[in-house]
Structure formats: structure tokens, C-alpha cells
Amino acid sequence: MNKYDISEAVRYIGVNDYDLDLFESQYEVPDGMAYNSYVIIDEKIAVMDTADKRKTAEWLENLETALEGRKPDYVVISHMEPDHTGSLMALIEKYPDIIPVGNAKTFQLMGQFFDIGDLASRAVTVKDGDVLELGSHKLKFIFAPMIHWPEVMFSYEESEKLLFSADAFGKFGTLDAVDEDGWACEARRYYFNIVGKYGMQVQNVLKKLAGTEIKAILPLHGPALTEDLDYYLGIYNTWSSYQPEDKGILIAFASIHGNTAKAAEELAELLRAKGAPKVVVSDIAREDMGEVIEDAFRYDKTVFMSPSYDAGVFPIMEELLCHLRDKAFQNRKVAVVENGSWAPSAARVMKSYIEKFKNVEIVGETVTIRSSLKADSRAALEALADAVIKA
């Protein structure tokens, strides 16, 4: 057995990708990425998902080692996204009698990605709640649509009480990455950027799982979760209900020549002096956007600070607001600071987004800086700090 095996019967065959720079070509992954896959060895053998095509050869080698000369009967497809099905056709070519297991939407998407020939004629198409018997192991399928694709389904292995959770409960990083800040840091960034829009759907599947005895959660990315499962289920409930995880203030700023940046630092000092429990200052033009989005959802308050630009708002601030809109940012308190040398316009544009967010309250008066901080704008900044603290 290798150290990532769950049991003698449930063996890990996934791979670490140390060379990937951007996950989904947009999210920085300095600690790489894991593509998790398992094989269940019983009277019948089921392969649980494959791996990205970048790692096909290594993944097939891991599978062959785990099989110890046997051949797999089924491949269960939890999620059709290419980082999990990139090795599917190579698997089928190597084991041409293998039977794919998925739902109707799975096979619709499969036909769009691959030339599958007569594969569909021998596929097993399951419905929500169906059970696949392997022998002493039985897989019950729990549909989880829009987490975060429409075909997604979980598999619950009844004898060992294992939940194969597709992308849910996943995180960035390889399995051997050192989590100095704990599991939640990269799991949070992963959740809000990958799944965050679909909180209602996550809530629905959490309700489906209520009362189910689970001894381990096996996501397609990140480590198997085998202890303190109430913590992981609880934090997913918090995230998917769009409630703040911590009390704190994110100051998300953009700055052209440094004057708005200086104002952001002064505001942070004011907030800390007035007793703010946590203040995070992010230069959104230079920091990973995924981390800024993570912090916006983590804390209960955000201050948006931007210069005016082309009679609008600085582009990177509009990008952040578009991301928050698309990820269903809600249930927060926010404040607005603009800078403009002759015709300030940033606040108008920022508010046009914020006012459409669900249950997001703008606190305090908008602060307008004319080029650089002066006595009047410093006083307005302090009044804003008071309003944010009070809120």
C-alpha cells in the first residue's frame, strides 16, 4: 500500500503536478496541483475518475501497479472536466472492455469532448440514488449538479463509508505541499474561485448528505479528509451560505501613482488604532486576484478604493467587481473611496456594481480624494473609519 491508500481495497492512483503554473489558465498554483483518482478492488473493479492528460502515463502506471495483473470493470466519472477525464480515452484504449459509469449529462458532455464510437451503447447510465454493486463494496450515486458543472455526481461507498466528492472539498496544491496556513487557506481560495457562484447547489447537496455516516471525504483535488469531518462540513456550510467566516476588513485598492495606495495604508492604520480585529490591505493590481476574492468572502467588511480612469474606474477594480458579481458576493458591509484629479468618477462606477449585490450595505459617506490626501480628505477618511468600525 502507498501512504495515500484509504484501505486495502481502496487504493490511491492519483498524481501530483509540480509544473503547472496556472490552474484553469487563470489561478496561480505555486504549490502545484493534485489530480486524485482511486481504484476499488473487489469482485468487480471500479476506477474512480482519471487524471489530466499532462499526467496520463504516470497515472496509467499507478493504475497498473494497483491492479496487480487484474483488469478494471468500470470507470466511474464524477466530473467531465478535462483535469479529471484527460486520461479517459487512454484508459479505454488500454482496457477496451471497461464500462464507463455516469449520468445522462455525463455522456452528453463526453460526446462533445471525445469521439467515443460505440462506447455509449455499453455505458451504465445511472440516476440519482442508484447503486453500483462491486461485491462487498457498493457505490451509491448522489447527484450534485452545478458543483460546478451540470453532470457532477458524488459516490458514497457504503461499506467503508467513503464520500467521493468530485471537486467539492478540494483545494489547490499537491498532496505533499506544506500547508503552513492550514487546509482552509488554499481550500477557501479554491472554493470561492471555482465553486463560489453555486452556493445554493452546495447547500442542496449538504442537505442530501445530512444524516449520512461519513468516515472520509475524498475530493478530486487536495488531501483525503479523514478527521474532524464536522469542521469541513461546517465550513462548507458557511461558505456556501455566503456568511462571513471571520470578522475583519479587507481594503482592496488600486493606485496609479501611489496616492490611493498611501490613503489605503493610512486608512488601515486608522482602523487598527480604532480596534479593528483584522485588517488586510491588498494592492489588487499586483496581488493574485484569486486571493483578493478569497479575502472578500472571508471577512465581513470590504473597503473598495480606486482612482478614476477614462471617466470610469481603474480597470483592475472593475475586474474585481465583475468577479465578485459573478461569484454572488453578498451579505457584507462595504465602503467606497475614490480618487480623481478633476472629475472623480470611480465611486459612481463602483456603486453601480455594489448596489446590485444581494444584501450588501454601503456604510459611511463616500470619500473623494482630489489627487492626494489633504486635511479635508484625511478627516473624511477618519470619519469613514469610524463608520466601518461601528458597522
C-alpha positions as CSV (number, residue, x, y, z in Angstrom):
1,M,0.0,0.0,0.0
2,N,1.1,3.6,-0.6
3,K,0.6,6.3,2.0
4,Y,-2.4,7.7,0.2
5,D,-4.3,4.5,0.0
6,I,-7.5,4.5,2.0
7,S,-7.6,0.8,2.7
8,E,-6.5,-2.5,1.2
9,A,-9.4,-2.3,-1.2
10,V,-9.5,1.5,-2.0
11,R,-6.2,2.4,-3.4
12,Y,-4.9,5.8,-4.5
13,I,-3.7,6.1,-8.1
14,G,-3.7,9.9,-8.5
15,V,-0.8,12.1,-9.5
16,N,0.9,15.3,-8.4
17,D,1.6,18.0,-11.0
18,Y,4.5,20.1,-9.8
19,D,5.0,22.0,-13.1
20,L,1.5,23.6,-13.6
21,D,1.7,27.4,-13.3
22,L,-1.9,28.4,-13.8
23,F,-4.9,26.1,-12.9
24,E,-7.6,26.6,-15.5
25,S,-5.2,29.0,-17.1
26,Q,-6.1,31.7,-14.5
27,Y,-5.4,30.7,-10.9
28,E,-1.8,30.7,-9.6
29,V,-0.8,27.4,-8.1
30,P,2.7,27.9,-6.6
31,D,2.4,24.5,-4.8
32,G,1.2,22.7,-8.0
33,M,-1.9,20.6,-8.2
34,A,-3.1,17.1,-7.3
35,Y,-5.3,15.1,-9.6
36,N,-6.9,12.5,-7.4
37,S,-8.1,9.1,-8.5
38,Y,-8.8,5.8,-6.8
39,V,-9.4,2.2,-7.7
40,I,-11.7,0.0,-5.7
41,I,-10.6,-3.6,-5.7
42,D,-13.4,-6.1,-5.2
43,E,-15.2,-8.9,-7.2
44,K,-15.6,-6.1,-9.7
45,I,-13.1,-3.3,-10.0
46,A,-14.0,0.3,-10.3
47,V,-11.7,3.1,-11.3
48,M,-12.8,6.4,-9.7
49,D,-12.1,9.1,-12.3
50,T,-8.8,9.6,-14.2
51,A,-6.3,12.4,-14.4
52,D,-5.3,15.4,-16.6
53,K,-3.7,14.4,-19.9
54,R,-0.5,16.1,-18.7
55,K,-0.1,13.1,-16.4
56,T,-1.6,10.2,-18.4
57,A,1.5,8.0,-18.5
58,E,2.2,8.3,-14.8
59,W,-1.5,7.8,-13.9
60,L,-1.8,4.6,-16.0
61,E,1.4,3.3,-14.4
62,N,-0.1,3.9,-11.0
63,L,-3.3,2.1,-12.0
64,E,-1.5,-0.9,-13.4
65,T,0.5,-1.2,-10.2
66,A,-2.6,-1.2,-8.1
67,L,-4.4,-3.7,-10.3
68,E,-1.7,-6.3,-9.7
69,G,-2.5,-8.0,-13.0
70,R,-6.3,-7.7,-12.9
71,K,-8.4,-5.7,-15.3
72,P,-10.8,-3.0,-14.3
73,D,-14.5,-3.5,-14.9
74,Y,-15.8,0.1,-14.6
75,V,-14.7,3.7,-14.7
76,V,-16.9,6.0,-12.6
77,I,-16.9,9.5,-14.0
78,S,-17.7,12.0,-11.3
79,H,-17.0,15.1,-13.3
80,M,-16.2,15.5,-17.0
81,E,-13.9,18.5,-16.7
82,P,-10.6,17.7,-18.6
83,D,-8.4,17.8,-15.5
84,H,-10.3,14.6,-14.4
85,T,-11.1,13.0,-17.8
86,G,-8.0,13.9,-19.7
87,S,-6.7,10.3,-19.4
88,L,-10.1,8.6,-20.1
89,M,-9.6,7.7,-23.7
90,A,-6.1,6.3,-22.9
91,L,-7.7,4.2,-20.2
92,I,-10.3,2.8,-22.6
93,E,-7.7,2.1,-25.3
94,K,-5.6,0.1,-22.7
95,Y,-8.7,-1.7,-21.3
96,P,-11.2,-1.8,-24.2
97,D,-13.8,-3.8,-22.2
98,I,-14.0,-1.3,-19.4
99,I,-17.6,0.1,-18.8
100,P,-18.0,3.8,-18.2
101,V,-20.4,4.8,-15.5
102,G,-22.1,8.2,-15.4
103,N,-25.4,10.0,-15.8
104,A,-27.1,11.2,-18.9
105,K,-25.4,14.6,-18.8
106,T,-22.0,12.9,-18.3
107,F,-22.4,11.1,-21.6
108,Q,-23.7,14.2,-23.4
109,L,-20.6,16.0,-22.4
110,M,-18.4,13.0,-23.1
111,G,-19.5,13.0,-26.7
112,Q,-18.6,16.7,-27.0
113,F,-15.0,16.1,-25.7
114,F,-14.3,12.7,-27.3
115,D,-15.0,10.6,-30.3
116,I,-16.5,7.7,-28.3
117,G,-17.8,5.4,-31.1
118,D,-19.9,2.6,-29.7
119,L,-18.9,3.4,-26.1
120,A,-22.4,4.8,-25.2
121,S,-24.0,1.5,-26.2
122,R,-22.3,-0.3,-23.3
123,A,-22.2,2.5,-20.8
124,V,-24.0,2.3,-17.5
125,T,-26.2,5.4,-17.2
126,V,-27.2,6.0,-13.5
127,K,-29.9,8.1,-11.8
128,D,-29.7,9.9,-8.5
129,G,-29.7,7.3,-5.7
130,D,-28.8,4.3,-7.9
131,V,-26.3,1.8,-6.5
132,L,-23.5,0.0,-8.3
133,E,-22.5,-3.3,-6.7
134,L,-18.9,-4.3,-6.9
135,G,-19.1,-7.1,-4.3
136,S,-18.7,-6.2,-0.7
137,H,-18.4,-2.6,-1.8
138,K,-21.4,-0.7,-3.1
139,L,-21.4,2.8,-4.7
140,K,-24.5,5.0,-4.2
141,F,-24.6,7.9,-6.6
142,I,-25.6,11.3,-5.2
143,F,-26.2,13.9,-7.9
144,A,-24.6,17.3,-7.2
145,P,-25.5,19.3,-10.3
146,M,-23.7,22.7,-10.8
147,I,-20.9,21.9,-8.3
148,H,-19.7,23.2,-10.6
149,W,-20.8,21.5,-13.8
150,P,-24.2,20.1,-14.5
151,E,-23.2,16.5,-14.7
152,V,-21.3,16.3,-11.3
153,M,-22.2,13.5,-9.0
154,F,-20.8,12.2,-5.7
155,S,-20.3,8.5,-5.0
156,Y,-20.9,7.1,-1.5
157,E,-19.2,3.8,-0.8
158,E,-21.5,2.1,1.7
159,S,-19.2,-0.5,3.4
160,E,-16.3,1.8,4.2
161,K,-18.5,4.9,4.4
162,L,-16.4,7.0,1.9
163,L,-17.7,10.0,0.1
164,F,-16.1,10.6,-3.3
165,S,-17.0,14.3,-3.6
166,A,-15.8,15.4,-7.0
167,D,-14.5,19.0,-6.9
168,A,-16.2,19.7,-3.6
169,F,-13.9,19.9,-0.5
170,G,-11.0,20.3,-2.9
171,K,-8.0,22.6,-2.6
172,F,-5.0,23.9,-4.6
173,G,-1.6,22.3,-4.1
174,T,0.0,18.9,-4.5
175,L,-0.6,16.3,-1.8
176,D,2.9,16.7,-0.4
177,A,2.7,20.5,-0.3
178,V,3.3,22.1,3.1
179,D,0.2,23.8,4.3
180,E,1.8,26.4,6.6
181,D,-1.5,28.3,6.9
182,G,-3.6,25.1,7.2
183,W,-6.0,23.4,4.9
184,A,-8.6,26.2,4.8
185,C,-6.4,28.8,3.2
186,E,-6.0,27.1,-0.2
187,A,-9.3,25.3,0.1
188,R,-11.1,28.7,0.6
189,R,-9.3,30.2,-2.4
190,Y,-10.3,27.1,-4.5
191,Y,-13.9,27.1,-3.3
192,F,-14.7,30.8,-3.9
193,N,-13.0,31.0,-7.3
194,I,-14.1,27.6,-8.7
195,V,-17.4,26.8,-7.0
196,G,-18.4,30.0,-5.3
197,K,-21.1,31.0,-7.7
198,Y,-23.1,27.9,-6.8
199,G,-23.7,28.2,-3.1
200,M,-27.4,27.2,-3.4
201,Q,-26.4,24.0,-5.1
202,V,-23.8,23.2,-2.4
203,Q,-26.5,23.8,0.2
204,N,-28.7,21.4,-1.6
205,V,-26.2,18.6,-1.6
206,L,-25.2,19.2,2.0
207,K,-28.9,18.6,2.9
208,K,-28.8,15.4,0.9
209,L,-25.8,14.2,2.9
210,A,-27.4,15.1,6.3
211,G,-27.5,12.0,8.5
212,T,-25.1,10.0,6.3
213,E,-22.3,8.5,8.2
214,I,-19.1,9.6,6.5
215,K,-15.6,8.4,7.6
216,A,-13.6,10.0,4.9
217,I,-14.2,12.7,2.2
218,L,-12.2,12.0,-1.0
219,P,-12.1,15.1,-3.3
220,L,-10.7,15.2,-6.8
221,H,-8.1,17.8,-5.6
222,G,-6.3,18.0,-2.3
223,P,-5.9,15.6,0.6
224,A,-8.4,13.0,1.7
225,L,-10.2,14.3,4.8
226,T,-10.4,11.7,7.5
227,E,-10.6,13.6,10.8
228,D,-12.8,16.4,12.2
229,L,-15.3,16.0,9.3
230,D,-17.8,18.2,11.2
231,Y,-15.3,21.0,10.7
232,Y,-15.1,20.6,6.9
233,L,-18.8,20.1,6.5
234,G,-19.4,23.2,8.7
235,I,-17.0,25.4,6.9
236,Y,-18.6,24.4,3.6
237,N,-21.9,25.3,5.0
238,T,-20.6,28.8,6.0
239,W,-19.0,29.3,2.6
240,S,-22.0,28.1,0.6
241,S,-24.5,30.2,2.6
242,Y,-22.3,33.3,1.8
243,Q,-21.9,34.1,5.5
244,P,-18.6,35.8,6.6
245,E,-16.1,33.3,8.1
246,D,-14.2,35.9,10.2
247,K,-14.7,39.4,11.4
248,G,-12.2,41.6,9.6
249,I,-11.8,44.3,7.0
250,L,-10.3,43.9,3.5
251,I,-9.0,47.1,2.0
252,A,-8.9,46.4,-1.8
253,F,-7.2,49.2,-3.6
254,A,-5.9,50.2,-7.0
255,S,-3.4,53.0,-7.4
256,I,-1.8,54.7,-10.4
257,H,0.9,56.9,-9.0
258,G,0.8,55.8,-5.3
259,N,-1.6,58.4,-3.8
260,T,-4.5,56.0,-3.4
261,A,-2.1,53.4,-2.0
262,K,-1.0,55.9,0.6
263,A,-4.6,56.6,1.5
264,A,-5.2,52.8,1.8
265,E,-2.3,52.5,4.3
266,E,-3.5,55.4,6.3
267,L,-7.0,54.0,6.5
268,A,-5.6,50.7,7.6
269,E,-3.7,52.4,10.4
270,L,-6.8,54.3,11.5
271,L,-8.9,51.1,11.6
272,R,-6.3,49.2,13.6
273,A,-6.0,52.1,16.0
274,K,-9.7,52.1,16.5
275,G,-9.8,48.4,17.4
276,A,-10.5,46.5,14.1
277,P,-9.8,42.8,14.8
278,K,-8.2,42.2,11.4
279,V,-7.2,44.5,8.6
280,V,-5.9,43.1,5.3
281,V,-4.6,45.5,2.6
282,S,-4.5,44.3,-1.0
283,D,-3.0,46.1,-4.0
284,I,-5.3,44.4,-6.4
285,A,-3.1,45.2,-9.5
286,R,-0.2,43.3,-8.0
287,E,-1.7,40.5,-5.9
288,D,-3.2,37.3,-7.1
289,M,-6.9,38.1,-7.9
290,G,-8.0,34.8,-6.6
291,E,-6.6,35.6,-3.1
292,V,-8.3,39.0,-3.1
293,I,-11.6,37.3,-4.0
294,E,-11.0,34.8,-1.2
295,D,-10.5,37.6,1.4
296,A,-13.5,39.5,0.2
297,F,-15.6,36.4,1.0
298,R,-13.7,35.5,4.2
299,Y,-14.2,38.8,6.0
300,D,-17.4,40.7,6.9
301,K,-16.3,44.1,5.6
302,T,-14.6,45.4,2.5
303,V,-13.4,48.9,1.5
304,F,-13.0,49.5,-2.2
305,M,-10.5,52.2,-3.1
306,S,-9.8,53.3,-6.7
307,P,-8.7,56.2,-8.8
308,S,-11.0,57.4,-11.6
309,Y,-9.9,56.4,-15.1
310,D,-11.3,57.4,-18.5
311,A,-14.4,58.8,-16.9
312,G,-14.9,55.5,-15.1
313,V,-13.0,53.4,-12.7
314,F,-9.5,51.9,-12.9
315,P,-9.8,48.7,-14.9
316,I,-8.4,46.3,-12.4
317,M,-11.0,47.5,-9.8
318,E,-13.8,46.9,-12.3
319,E,-12.4,43.4,-12.9
320,L,-12.5,42.7,-9.2
321,L,-16.1,43.9,-9.0
322,C,-17.1,41.8,-12.0
323,H,-15.6,38.7,-10.4
324,L,-17.5,39.4,-7.1
325,R,-20.7,39.9,-9.1
326,D,-20.2,36.6,-10.9
327,K,-19.3,34.7,-7.7
328,A,-22.5,36.0,-6.0
329,F,-20.8,38.3,-3.4
330,Q,-23.4,39.0,-0.7
331,N,-24.2,39.6,3.0
332,R,-21.4,42.1,3.6
333,K,-20.8,45.7,4.6
334,V,-18.7,47.8,2.3
335,A,-17.3,51.3,2.0
336,V,-16.1,53.3,-1.0
337,V,-13.1,55.7,-1.6
338,E,-12.4,57.3,-4.9
339,N,-9.6,59.5,-6.2
340,G,-9.9,61.9,-9.1
341,S,-7.9,64.9,-10.0
342,W,-10.5,66.8,-12.0
343,A,-13.8,64.8,-12.5
344,P,-14.0,62.0,-9.9
345,S,-16.0,59.1,-11.4
346,A,-14.7,55.9,-9.7
347,A,-17.3,55.9,-6.9
348,R,-20.2,56.1,-9.3
349,V,-19.0,53.1,-11.2
350,M,-18.1,51.1,-8.1
351,K,-21.5,51.8,-6.6
352,S,-23.2,50.7,-9.8
353,Y,-21.9,47.2,-9.1
354,I,-22.2,47.2,-5.4
355,E,-25.9,48.3,-5.5
356,K,-26.7,45.2,-7.5
357,F,-25.1,42.8,-4.9
358,K,-27.5,41.0,-2.7
359,N,-27.8,42.2,0.9
360,V,-24.6,44.3,0.7
361,E,-24.8,47.6,2.6
362,I,-22.7,50.6,1.8
363,V,-21.6,52.2,5.1
364,G,-20.3,55.7,5.7
365,E,-20.0,58.6,3.3
366,T,-18.0,58.1,0.1
367,V,-14.6,59.7,0.5
368,T,-13.3,61.6,-2.5
369,I,-9.6,62.3,-2.7
370,R,-8.5,65.1,-5.1
371,S,-5.1,63.8,-6.3
372,S,-3.6,63.3,-2.8
373,L,-4.7,63.4,0.8
374,K,-5.2,66.8,2.3
375,A,-6.7,67.9,5.7
376,D,-10.3,67.6,4.5
377,S,-9.9,64.2,2.9
378,R,-8.0,62.9,5.9
379,A,-10.9,64.0,8.1
380,A,-13.3,62.3,5.8
381,L,-11.1,59.1,5.9
382,E,-11.2,59.1,9.7
383,A,-15.0,59.5,9.7
384,L,-15.2,56.6,7.3
385,A,-13.0,54.5,9.6
386,D,-15.4,55.3,12.4
387,A,-18.4,54.3,10.3
388,V,-16.8,51.0,9.2
389,I,-15.8,50.1,12.8
390,K,-19.4,51.0,14.0
391,A,-21.0,48.9,11.3
